[in-house]
């Protein structure tokens, strides 16, 4: 049962709004690829099209598909700099 914790299912997905689903996508991309959806070069309209095309898209499956399609390198493959994404600071 502990394996299933944090995993999104059809039942939990149904309750997620587009905004919540988008936040989940960003969380997963940041955690696994240290990049969010916009940094990947996509935009809100594109993500909304994916959301509307699949009546029950699971965030984990979408992120895997997106990462494969755009050849993203998983943080474990290159080592990364810890578990938190780098932030750009401006003055």
Steps between C-alpha positions, in 0.01 A plus 500: 500500500789740574605468135169652392534807723538816297404324178218657310214271399196548278293570810734774626550641149127546452499735797792712372431823319715601204695739727567223753602258225736761352660555841545123531668493157738777606578325830583175322708670230694699760559196718605267217646732235569827687290693251140617501257489210570856381878450526455198275379739230131419521217734581169499685301449178700191406454346844129577494470318164659190653265531797194519274615225262509235772190468716704363790869589464719396791777746578770233535418346161489840334841600642654170385355546152611866484853421622537221246359706213731794571799289607526644851778358716391371838685655794637158602668465160712812542529525876340841550583738782285368779129447520392858433490677165733789438333838514606808309540802721484849358586827665 
